[in-house]
Amino acid sequence: MLLRHPESDVRPWLKANADRIDAYTLRRIEESYGFIDRLLSMCEGLGAGAAYDVGSGAGYDTFAIGRFFDRVHAIDTNGAAIDEARRIARGAGVSHVTFRRTSAESFRGAPPGDFVYCNLMSHNVPSRRALIHTLRRAMGPHAYLSYSEIAEGYAPMEIHRAIRRADEVELVSRLQQVLRGFAAQPAFRFFLAGTARPLLESSGLRVLAHESDRWNGVVIHERVLCRADGQASDRSQGGDVDYIGLDPAFAEMRVRFLRMVSGRSPGDQSTDRDDAVDSSLEHASNPYSPFLLFFRMADIARLPFRSNCSPVHRLGRVWHGIRRRVGLPVEEPARRADLDWAALEKLDVKFIQAMRRISGLAPGPIDG
């Protein structure tokens, strides 16, 4: 594509003002330029009028997109991230990119975009189907959509890393994500790999490319590139609000998760449930059976997952993330003395080796 707005390359300004910008934001923006160049090179005949970045954060990919479009509209629900993105835009003299704090559900694109970008944010919305319909409505008749989301392996990967550094806040948050994803509870969760495509196609989009990344044999996230190929539709497809044609094995496991969630109290340690988990793993015909091990982890962590994480855990996770992103040490109190980290590590290894076996990988060193 033709480079239309070279001023949207904010890397020189970021380098000169590194002490004023969050370290994570610096890294993400710097990494975005090469990736966005490769992505847009796949979009033959792409127009250069308007683009939308839905779930922009602090402009992580927005400025790289902005080099090729006359107007870029970026939205996010995080007010602090939007403020930081605006500060960067003002400082670098980027005036054709705008940032607005709003939710994807209430967002309405005007004018229709030539390119719509939505990166790793569906896990926080009430309805993935509604999100995809919103993205489709923002697209012009021949527009492209780049859509990516985290899959079932992402939270286990972060749980593994949290256990290695004895990070209770992250552990609790990611356990929530696993259990809520399987139990079909909205808010912070995951979606099963491969299931975005039928929703995108039902919205009048033609899938051009698909790629995914794996960790120890399980998909952690995937990206789909689509082009408008039909009329946008808001018609309800019936059934599940997030899936079309759900994998029977995953559907079966969701039923089991819902039953186990509904019968559990915070801190409950049920021998019967442990026996059921062991039996499922020993006689597993369902490839998602190893995920039942996260119930054991939840019992050890005394996780109250009938609802979202407690306000204390939510605030702790935010503060924890800020310190890590700006390079400050994470406080040692994140390690709770009465939490059995050795037992958690054993369950973590058991899950990883089970998923490697199911995926046809040899038992061996754990990735990441």
FITORTI-429340 format. One record per residue (C-alpha): residue number from 1; chain; z, x, y. Coordinates in nm, 3 decimals. Example, Ala and Ser with C-alpha at 12.3 -4.5 7.8 and 13.67 -1.06 7.14 Angstrom:
residues 2
[atom 1 A [0.780 1.230 -0.450]] [atom 2 A [0.714 1.367 -0.106]] 
//
This chain:
residues 368
[atom 1 A [0.000 0.000 0.000]] [atom 2 A [-0.053 0.098 0.361]] [atom 3 A [0.255 0.238 0.533]] [atom 4 A [0.297 -0.001 0.828]] [atom 5 A [0.645 0.081 0.959]] [atom 6 A [0.738 0.447 0.910]] [atom 7 A [1.047 0.392 1.125]] [atom 8 A [1.195 0.203 0.830]] [atom 9 A [1.249 0.534 0.656]] [atom 10 A [1.609 0.568 0.771]] [atom 11 A [1.690 0.875 0.565]] [atom 12 A [1.676 1.121 0.859]] [atom 13 A [1.914 0.899 1.058]] [atom 14 A [2.147 0.864 0.760]] [atom 15 A [2.155 1.239 0.712]] [atom 16 A [2.245 1.291 1.077]] [atom 17 A [2.515 1.022 1.064]] [atom 18 A [2.648 1.066 0.712]] [atom 19 A [3.008 1.062 0.830]] [atom 20 A [2.963 0.708 0.969]] [atom 21 A [2.818 0.548 0.655]] [atom 22 A [2.975 0.456 0.322]] [atom 23 A [2.896 0.722 0.059]] [atom 24 A [2.773 0.466 -0.197]] [atom 25 A [2.540 0.310 0.062]] [atom 26 A [2.401 0.653 0.149]] [atom 27 A [2.320 0.729 -0.212]] [atom 28 A [2.168 0.389 -0.287]] [atom 29 A [1.938 0.390 0.016]] [atom 30 A [1.826 0.747 -0.045]] [atom 31 A [1.740 0.665 -0.407]] [atom 32 A [1.552 0.347 -0.320]] [atom 33 A [1.240 0.494 -0.161]] [atom 34 A [1.081 0.641 -0.472]] [atom 35 A [1.164 0.336 -0.681]] [atom 36 A [1.024 0.087 -0.428]] [atom 37 A [0.706 0.294 -0.393]] [atom 38 A [0.651 0.276 -0.769]] [atom 39 A [0.730 -0.095 -0.781]] [atom 40 A [0.494 -0.194 -0.500]] [atom 41 A [0.216 0.019 -0.646]] [atom 42 A [0.208 -0.229 -0.934]] [atom 43 A [0.141 -0.524 -0.701]] [atom 44 A [-0.237 -0.540 -0.666]] [atom 45 A [-0.363 -0.725 -0.358]] [atom 46 A [-0.013 -0.760 -0.214]] [atom 47 A [-0.001 -0.901 0.137]] [atom 48 A [0.193 -0.728 0.414]] [atom 49 A [0.324 -1.019 0.619]] [atom 50 A [0.679 -1.112 0.517]] [atom 51 A [0.918 -0.997 0.246]] [atom 52 A [1.261 -1.121 0.135]] [atom 53 A [1.548 -0.920 -0.011]] [atom 54 A [1.791 -1.165 -0.174]] [atom 55 A [2.123 -0.998 -0.246]] [atom 56 A [2.052 -0.699 -0.024]] [atom 57 A [2.399 -0.550 -0.001]] [atom 58 A [2.405 -0.297 0.283]] [atom 59 A [2.026 -0.268 0.281]] [atom 60 A [2.023 -0.066 -0.040]] [atom 61 A [1.653 -0.133 -0.103]] [atom 62 A [1.569 -0.327 0.214]] [atom 63 A [1.472 -0.035 0.436]] [atom 64 A [1.241 0.110 0.169]] [atom 65 A [1.072 -0.231 0.141]] [atom 66 A [1.050 -0.253 0.519]] [atom 67 A [0.797 0.030 0.546]] [atom 68 A [0.525 -0.195 0.404]] [atom 69 A [0.586 -0.539 0.561]] [atom 70 A [0.576 -0.667 0.918]] [atom 71 A [0.892 -0.876 0.869]] [atom 72 A [1.171 -0.835 0.617]] [atom 73 A [1.447 -1.096 0.582]] [atom 74 A [1.754 -0.975 0.391]] [atom 75 A [2.049 -1.190 0.286]] [atom 76 A [2.382 -1.128 0.118]] [atom 77 A [2.719 -1.304 0.096]] [atom 78 A [2.916 -0.987 0.171]] [atom 79 A [2.988 -0.981 0.542]] [atom 80 A [3.097 -0.615 0.546]] [atom 81 A [2.775 -0.509 0.374]] [atom 82 A [2.564 -0.710 0.620]] [atom 83 A [2.749 -0.552 0.914]] [atom 84 A [2.685 -0.204 0.776]] [atom 85 A [2.315 -0.281 0.721]] [atom 86 A [2.282 -0.405 1.080]] [atom 87 A [2.455 -0.092 1.209]] [atom 88 A [2.205 0.126 1.022]] [atom 89 A [1.910 -0.080 1.148]] [atom 90 A [2.027 -0.054 1.510]] [atom 91 A [2.100 0.315 1.488]] [atom 92 A [1.768 0.400 1.323]] [atom 93 A [1.566 0.174 1.554]] [atom 94 A [1.443 -0.063 1.282]] [atom 95 A [1.379 -0.396 1.456]] [atom 96 A [1.149 -0.582 1.214]] [atom 97 A [1.418 -0.605 0.944]] [atom 98 A [1.687 -0.872 0.982]] [atom 99 A [2.010 -0.919 0.787]] [atom 100 A [2.185 -1.253 0.749]] [atom 101 A [2.503 -1.350 0.571]] [atom 102 A [2.432 -1.650 0.349]] [atom 103 A [2.428 -1.746 -0.016]] [atom 104 A [2.117 -1.743 -0.232]] [atom 105 A [2.171 -2.111 -0.309]] [atom 106 A [2.154 -2.217 0.056]] [atom 107 A [1.886 -1.967 0.153]] [atom 108 A [1.547 -2.108 0.258]] [atom 109 A [1.254 -1.877 0.314]] [atom 110 A [1.040 -1.929 0.625]] [atom 111 A [0.765 -1.823 0.648]] [atom 112 A [0.660 -1.791 0.282]] [atom 113 A [0.692 -1.430 0.168]] [atom 114 A [0.428 -1.203 0.021]] [atom 115 A [0.701 -1.023 -0.173]] [atom 116 A [1.045 -1.144 -0.285]] [atom 117 A [1.300 -0.900 -0.424]] [atom 118 A [1.618 -1.000 -0.608]] [atom 119 A [1.815 -0.719 -0.764]] [atom 120 A [2.119 -0.753 -0.991]] [atom 121 A [2.297 -1.047 -0.832]] [atom 122 A [2.241 -1.347 -1.062]] [atom 123 A [2.575 -1.282 -1.238]] [atom 124 A [2.758 -1.411 -0.930]] [atom 125 A [2.573 -1.742 -0.872]] [atom 126 A [2.673 -2.086 -1.004]] [atom 127 A [2.327 -2.151 -1.152]] [atom 128 A [2.062 -1.899 -1.246]] [atom 129 A [1.800 -2.174 -1.267]] [atom 130 A [1.877 -2.285 -0.911]] [atom 131 A [1.853 -1.924 -0.795]] [atom 132 A [1.509 -1.880 -0.952]] [atom 133 A [1.385 -2.205 -0.796]] [atom 134 A [1.510 -2.083 -0.457]] [atom 135 A [1.325 -1.754 -0.497]] [atom 136 A [1.010 -1.937 -0.599]] [atom 137 A [1.022 -2.160 -0.291]] [atom 138 A [1.032 -1.850 -0.071]] [atom 139 A [0.704 -1.720 -0.218]] [atom 140 A [0.357 -1.767 -0.077]] [atom 141 A [0.064 -1.879 -0.298]] [atom 142 A [-0.017 -1.528 -0.426]] [atom 143 A [0.319 -1.360 -0.375]] [atom 144 A [0.502 -1.125 -0.607]] [atom 145 A [0.863 -1.148 -0.725]] [atom 146 A [1.067 -0.855 -0.853]] [atom 147 A [1.368 -1.000 -1.035]] [atom 148 A [1.636 -0.805 -1.218]] [atom 149 A [1.972 -0.889 -1.370]] [atom 150 A [2.246 -0.737 -1.581]] [atom 151 A [2.253 -0.823 -1.952]] [atom 152 A [2.512 -0.841 -2.226]] [atom 153 A [2.560 -0.465 -2.257]] [atom 154 A [2.650 -0.389 -1.895]] [atom 155 A [3.013 -0.505 -1.899]] [atom 156 A [3.087 -0.328 -2.233]] [atom 157 A [2.948 -0.008 -2.082]] [atom 158 A [3.180 -0.043 -1.781]] [atom 159 A [3.471 -0.133 -2.009]] [atom 160 A [3.410 0.189 -2.203]] [atom 161 A [3.416 0.389 -1.880]] [atom 162 A [3.726 0.205 -1.753]] [atom 163 A [3.914 0.285 -2.073]] [atom 164 A [3.819 0.652 -2.049]] [atom 165 A [3.971 0.676 -1.702]] [atom 166 A [4.256 0.426 -1.773]] [atom 167 A [4.136 0.194 -1.496]] [atom 168 A [4.313 -0.138 -1.550]] [atom 169 A [4.154 -0.317 -1.255]] [atom 170 A [3.799 -0.251 -1.373]] [atom 171 A [3.894 -0.321 -1.734]] [atom 172 A [4.027 -0.668 -1.652]] [atom 173 A [3.730 -0.753 -1.433]] [atom 174 A [3.472 -0.651 -1.693]] [atom 175 A [3.657 -0.827 -1.975]] [atom 176 A [3.628 -1.138 -1.763]] [atom 177 A [3.255 -1.079 -1.734]] [atom 178 A [3.203 -1.052 -2.110]] [atom 179 A [3.413 -1.353 -2.202]] [atom 180 A [3.278 -1.577 -1.927]] [atom 181 A [2.919 -1.483 -2.012]] [atom 182 A [2.961 -1.586 -2.374]] [atom 183 A [3.172 -1.892 -2.292]] [atom 184 A [2.911 -2.020 -2.043]] [atom 185 A [3.161 -2.027 -1.759]] [atom 186 A [3.005 -1.982 -1.411]] [atom 187 A [3.083 -1.708 -1.159]] [atom 188 A [3.120 -1.343 -1.263]] [atom 189 A [2.937 -1.317 -1.600]] [atom 190 A [2.614 -1.190 -1.762]] [atom 191 A [2.293 -1.344 -1.895]] [atom 192 A [2.141 -1.267 -2.234]] [atom 193 A [1.857 -1.016 -2.223]] [atom 194 A [1.511 -1.170 -2.245]] [atom 195 A [1.612 -1.515 -2.124]] [atom 196 A [1.498 -1.489 -1.761]] [atom 197 A [1.131 -1.497 -1.856]] [atom 198 A [1.109 -1.864 -1.969]] [atom 199 A [1.292 -1.975 -1.655]] [atom 200 A [1.054 -1.775 -1.437]] [atom 201 A [0.750 -1.912 -1.617]] [atom 202 A [0.877 -2.269 -1.589]] [atom 203 A [0.886 -2.217 -1.212]] [atom 204 A [0.514 -2.141 -1.189]] [atom 205 A [0.535 -1.762 -1.219]] [atom 206 A [0.323 -1.533 -1.435]] [atom 207 A [0.512 -1.237 -1.582]] [atom 208 A [0.319 -0.913 -1.528]] [atom 209 A [0.567 -0.649 -1.640]] [atom 210 A [0.907 -0.627 -1.804]] [atom 211 A [1.137 -0.332 -1.856]] [atom 212 A [1.492 -0.289 -1.978]] [atom 213 A [1.753 -0.016 -2.013]] [atom 214 A [1.987 0.020 -2.308]] [atom 215 A [2.326 0.175 -2.371]] [atom 216 A [2.415 0.251 -2.732]] [atom 217 A [2.148 0.009 -2.848]] [atom 218 A [2.245 -0.289 -2.634]] [atom 219 A [2.053 -0.397 -2.322]] [atom 220 A [2.243 -0.338 -1.998]] [atom 221 A [1.989 -0.469 -1.747]] [atom 222 A [1.626 -0.568 -1.720]] [atom 223 A [1.361 -0.611 -1.452]] [atom 224 A [1.073 -0.859 -1.448]] [atom 225 A [0.773 -0.843 -1.213]] [atom 226 A [0.600 -1.179 -1.159]] [atom 227 A [0.324 -1.330 -0.949]] [atom 228 A [0.285 -1.687 -0.827]] [atom 229 A [0.062 -1.869 -1.074]] [atom 230 A [0.104 -2.241 -1.021]] [atom 231 A [0.306 -2.483 -0.816]] [atom 232 A [0.672 -2.424 -0.743]] [atom 233 A [0.882 -2.697 -0.900]] [atom 234 A [1.237 -2.822 -0.860]] [atom 235 A [1.210 -3.048 -1.160]] [atom 236 A [1.508 -3.036 -1.391]] [atom 237 A [1.426 -2.904 -1.736]] [atom 238 A [1.736 -3.067 -1.883]] [atom 239 A [1.987 -2.900 -2.110]] [atom 240 A [2.160 -2.576 -2.014]] [atom 241 A [2.168 -2.494 -1.644]] [atom 242 A [2.098 -2.125 -1.714]] [atom 243 A [1.883 -2.105 -2.027]] [atom 244 A [1.568 -2.248 -2.184]] [atom 245 A [1.539 -2.216 -2.562]] [atom 246 A [1.860 -2.021 -2.619]] [atom 247 A [1.868 -1.780 -2.915]] [atom 248 A [2.043 -1.970 -3.201]] [atom 249 A [2.261 -1.669 -3.288]] [atom 250 A [2.381 -1.640 -2.930]] [atom 251 A [2.428 -2.019 -2.907]] [atom 252 A [2.645 -2.007 -3.221]] [atom 253 A [2.855 -1.727 -3.073]] [atom 254 A [2.899 -1.920 -2.747]] [atom 255 A [3.053 -2.207 -2.945]] [atom 256 A [3.297 -1.965 -3.107]] [atom 257 A [3.386 -1.808 -2.774]] [atom 258 A [3.445 -2.148 -2.614]] [atom 259 A [3.678 -2.249 -2.895]] [atom 260 A [3.870 -1.923 -2.874]] [atom 261 A [3.894 -1.937 -2.494]] [atom 262 A [4.015 -2.298 -2.492]] [atom 263 A [4.284 -2.221 -2.748]] [atom 264 A [4.423 -1.911 -2.580]] [atom 265 A [4.706 -1.861 -2.332]] [atom 266 A [4.750 -1.547 -2.118]] [atom 267 A [4.920 -1.276 -2.322]] [atom 268 A [4.879 -1.471 -2.646]] [atom 269 A [4.848 -1.239 -2.945]] [atom 270 A [4.738 -1.449 -3.241]] [atom 271 A [4.733 -1.297 -3.590]] [atom 272 A [4.512 -1.583 -3.709]] [atom 273 A [4.258 -1.501 -3.439]] [atom 274 A [4.268 -1.132 -3.528]] [atom 275 A [4.202 -1.220 -3.892]] [atom 276 A [3.908 -1.437 -3.785]] [atom 277 A [3.763 -1.151 -3.583]] [atom 278 A [3.800 -0.909 -3.875]] [atom 279 A [3.636 -1.155 -4.110]] [atom 280 A [3.345 -1.209 -3.872]] [atom 281 A [3.285 -0.835 -3.842]] [atom 282 A [3.307 -0.769 -4.216]] [atom 283 A [3.069 -1.052 -4.311]] [atom 284 A [2.862 -1.053 -3.995]] [atom 285 A [2.523 -1.218 -4.008]] [atom 286 A [2.537 -1.282 -3.634]] [atom 287 A [2.432 -0.974 -3.432]] [atom 288 A [2.672 -1.073 -3.152]] [atom 289 A [2.982 -1.072 -3.377]] [atom 290 A [3.106 -0.733 -3.244]] [atom 291 A [3.160 -0.895 -2.903]] [atom 292 A [3.456 -1.082 -3.057]] [atom 293 A [3.641 -0.751 -3.035]] [atom 294 A [3.678 -0.813 -2.663]] [atom 295 A [3.923 -1.092 -2.746]] [atom 296 A [4.145 -0.825 -2.895]] [atom 297 A [4.111 -0.618 -2.579]] [atom 298 A [4.191 -0.926 -2.371]] [atom 299 A [4.509 -0.980 -2.573]] [atom 300 A [4.616 -0.618 -2.517]] [atom 301 A [4.545 -0.648 -2.143]] [atom 302 A [4.714 -0.993 -2.130]] [atom 303 A [4.406 -1.125 -1.958]] [atom 304 A [4.431 -1.476 -1.804]] [atom 305 A [4.063 -1.562 -1.846]] [atom 306 A [4.076 -1.940 -1.834]] [atom 307 A [3.985 -1.899 -1.468]] [atom 308 A [3.864 -1.616 -1.247]] [atom 309 A [4.067 -1.300 -1.210]] [atom 310 A [4.386 -1.346 -1.014]] [atom 311 A [4.375 -1.278 -0.638]] [atom 312 A [4.575 -0.961 -0.701]] [atom 313 A [4.314 -0.830 -0.943]] [atom 314 A [4.026 -0.933 -0.716]] [atom 315 A [4.177 -0.756 -0.416]] [atom 316 A [4.267 -0.458 -0.631]] [atom 317 A [3.912 -0.431 -0.759]] [atom 318 A [3.770 -0.442 -0.406]] [atom 319 A [4.011 -0.173 -0.282]] [atom 320 A [3.952 0.031 -0.596]] [atom 321 A [3.575 0.020 -0.543]] [atom 322 A [3.599 0.116 -0.176]] [atom 323 A [3.806 0.425 -0.254]] [atom 324 A [3.571 0.535 -0.531]] [atom 325 A [3.259 0.479 -0.318]] [atom 326 A [3.385 0.684 -0.024]] [atom 327 A [3.501 0.966 -0.249]] [atom 328 A [3.876 0.911 -0.219]] [atom 329 A [4.096 0.953 -0.527]] [atom 330 A [4.183 0.635 -0.715]] [atom 331 A [4.555 0.578 -0.718]] [atom 332 A [4.728 0.659 -1.046]] [atom 333 A [4.915 0.320 -1.053]] [atom 334 A [4.588 0.177 -1.190]] [atom 335 A [4.725 0.311 -1.523]] [atom 336 A [4.984 0.064 -1.649]] [atom 337 A [5.247 0.235 -1.859]] [atom 338 A [5.288 -0.054 -2.105]] [atom 339 A [4.915 -0.095 -2.169]] [atom 340 A [4.812 0.042 -2.509]] [atom 341 A [4.516 0.255 -2.404]] [atom 342 A [4.489 0.415 -2.748]] [atom 343 A [4.442 0.074 -2.911]] [atom 344 A [4.183 -0.019 -2.649]] [atom 345 A [3.995 0.304 -2.716]] [atom 346 A [3.984 0.233 -3.091]] [atom 347 A [3.840 -0.115 -3.029]] [atom 348 A [3.591 0.031 -2.783]] [atom 349 A [3.463 0.283 -3.038]] [atom 350 A [3.451 0.014 -3.306]] [atom 351 A [3.236 -0.208 -3.084]] [atom 352 A [2.998 0.072 -2.988]] [atom 353 A [2.947 0.191 -3.344]] [atom 354 A [2.889 -0.169 -3.460]] [atom 355 A [2.624 -0.224 -3.192]] [atom 356 A [2.458 0.108 -3.274]] [atom 357 A [2.443 0.006 -3.641]] [atom 358 A [2.298 -0.338 -3.558]] [atom 359 A [2.040 -0.175 -3.329]] [atom 360 A [1.934 0.071 -3.599]] [atom 361 A [2.082 0.376 -3.426]] [atom 362 A [2.255 0.646 -3.624]] [atom 363 A [2.632 0.675 -3.583]] [atom 364 A [2.682 0.958 -3.343]] [atom 365 A [2.788 1.058 -2.994]] [atom 366 A [2.849 0.765 -2.763]] [atom 367 A [2.601 0.739 -2.475]] [atom 368 A [2.775 0.752 -2.137]] 
//
